[in-house]
């Protein structure tokens, strides 16, 4: 019979849970409540109190074409960066999972990019993708004007997507390698003895068993693409050129801290939080149906 730890009084359990509950309240519930209060009031740029305006900030927000454009760009960024990061990390995980010489070394090296903070990644890719002196500048020597993220919005979007995906390849790799190593080797060996090649084993055996990990990483990557992209965008493009890379999280910063529209920025943060919650619910509602836990 399994033994379980019990407490004679609920006070002891609450005492152990108090630090975590305090952290959740201080860093999530309290800021969320403050943002909602600011979104429903008009905050003066230089102080002077709040004036209640109800949903006027949200109405002004949804009438702004620039805000809808930032939502569209954020969705494109999230889907593209998530797809690239997960596809590349899965491919690399399948390679390093094989017992080859140096495979453990490559596992460690491929994880390092996730240890870098987003601004550092943005700074590195700013030099890599620079049109004059970066690694891609050779393309402009062959054909002038072929690559210029400082003037071309599509090029700038490609650059920040590549930077974000590169950072999260290492994060996804950790989980993919762990999931692959949890698959019994006897199943892989039996499939190989039956004549299934590496591609067939991956498609019919490994991928179905990886669906819980794929689903988890899908939720995490999409959520992080809406929240952790600020540092990369700020360093690489600052939302430009011509607002072509102004994602939702960067627009919150720009309107709030540079435009001093605190109430409008608070309303944007509430919309961003609601959008992430809706996307997460949609993924659990429709995508999880294809997940095999056994």
C-alpha positions, -999 to 999 in steps of 0.1 A, spaced: 0 0 0 13 34 -10 21 57 20 10 93 17 21 123 38 -7 139 58 -9 169 80 -29 170 112 -41 205 105 -46 226 74 -25 254 89 7 234 83 -2 229 46 -11 265 41 22 275 58 42 255 32 20 269 3 22 305 16 55 315 -1 43 302 -35 9 319 -31 26 351 -21 48 351 -52 18 344 -74 -2 372 -58 27 398 -60 39 390 -95 7 380 -113 -26 388 -96 -16 422 -83 0 435 -115 -30 421 -135 -54 439 -112 -34 472 -115 -33 468 -153 -71 463 -155 -76 493 -132 -54 515 -154 -72 502 -186 -106 513 -172 -93 547 -162 -74 576 -178 -40 580 -162 -24 614 -166 11 613 -181 27 633 -153 5 622 -124 -26 638 -111 -48 608 -105 -70 586 -126 -104 594 -142 -128 566 -147 -136 561 -184 -149 525 -185 -142 507 -217 -133 539 -237 -96 528 -238 -106 495 -254 -129 512 -279 -102 536 -290 -78 506 -292 -100 485 -315 -106 515 -337 -69 519 -343 -58 502 -375 -22 502 -364 -31 480 -334 -49 454 -356 -18 454 -378 3 446 -347 -20 417 -338 -17 403 -374 21 406 -373 23 390 -338 3 360 -351 25 356 -381 56 359 -359 42 333 -335 33 307 -361 64 311 -381 89 311 -353 72 283 -335 71 261 -366 107 267 -375 120 262 -340 101 230 -334 109 215 -368 146 223 -366 149 211 -329 131 179 -337 154 171 -366 185 179 -345 171 158 -316 166 128 -340 202 132 -351 219 135 -317 197 107 -302 217 82 -322 247 66 -304 274 81 -326 308 95 -317 305 130 -302 267 129 -299 268 139 -262 290 169 -271 266 181 -298 237 178 -273 254 202 -250 264 226 -277 230 228 -292 214 237 -259 237 267 -253 216 293 -274 187 291 -249 211 302 -221 215 336 -239 191 364 -230 169 378 -257 188 412 -261 221 393 -266 205 372 -292 191 403 -309 225 420 -308 242 390 -324 217 386 -351 218 424 -358 254 420 -368 247 387 -387 219 402 -407 234 436 -412 232 447 -449 266 464 -450 290 444 -428 270 413 -416 274 377 -428 245 383 -452 262 413 -467 278 391 -492 244 387 -509 243 425 -515 278 423 -531 264 398 -556 232 417 -561 229 452 -546 198 457 -525 190 419 -523 189 420 -485 183 451 -464 162 446 -432 168 483 -423 146 494 -452 125 463 -462 99 453 -437 97 417 -449 134 413 -445 132 427 -410 104 403 -401 124 373 -414 154 384 -393 135 386 -360 117 353 -367 151 336 -374 166 351 -342 137 340 -320 135 305 -335 173 301 -331 170 309 -294 142 284 -288 158 255 -308 179 248 -277 150 249 -254 129 225 -275 159 202 -280 161 194 -243 125 181 -242 127 163 -276 159 144 -266 145 135 -232 113 122 -249 132 102 -275 153 86 -248 122 76 -229 110 55 -258 120 18 -251 149 8 -273 133 -26 -278 106 -10 -299 131 7 -321 152 -24 -325 121 -45 -333 110 -21 -360 146 -21 -374 146 -59 -375 112 -59 -393 129 -38 -421 117 -3 -412 143 23 -421 151 55 -400 124 75 -418 97 49 -414 106 44 -377 104 81 -371 70 85 -389 52 55 -376 68 49 -342 87 79 -327 64 108 -338 32 92 -324 50 86 -291 63 122 -291 28 139 -294 26 148 -257 60 166 -259 50 182 -292 18 195 -277 36 208 -246 62 226 -267 36 240 -291 18 257 -262 50 270 -246 65 283 -278 34 301 -289 30 317 -255 66 327 -253 66 342 -288 40 367 -276 59 376 -244 97 370 -249 101 387 -282 105 422 -269 143 421 -264 149 408 -299 126 433 -316 139 462 -295 176 455 -303 173 444 -339 146 467 -354 130 489 -327 97 480 -344 108 493 -378 111 499 -406 78 518 -408 63 497 -379 67 465 -400 80 446 -369 60 463 -342 46 433 -324 19 436 -297 44 434 -268 66 461 -284 37 483 -290 28 481 -253 62 494 -244 64 520 -272 29 535 -264 33 533 -226 69 544 -220 76 566 -250 41 578 -259 32 581 -222 -2 566 -229 -3 545 -197 -40 537 -199 -38 527 -236 -8 505 -229 -26 488 -200 -56 481 -222 -32 465 -247 -17 443 -220 -51 431 -210 -59 422 -247 -25 405 -251 -32 384 -219 -67 375 -232 -54 365 -266 -27 342 -251 -54 326 -229 -77 321 -259 -50 306 -280 -40 282 -251 -77 271 -247 -80 265 -284 -49 244 -284 -61 223 -255 -96 221 -271 -86 210 -306 -49 201 -308 -49 179 -277 -73 155 -294 -45 142 -315 -22 136 -285 -15 100 -275 -6 96 -239 -3 58 -241 
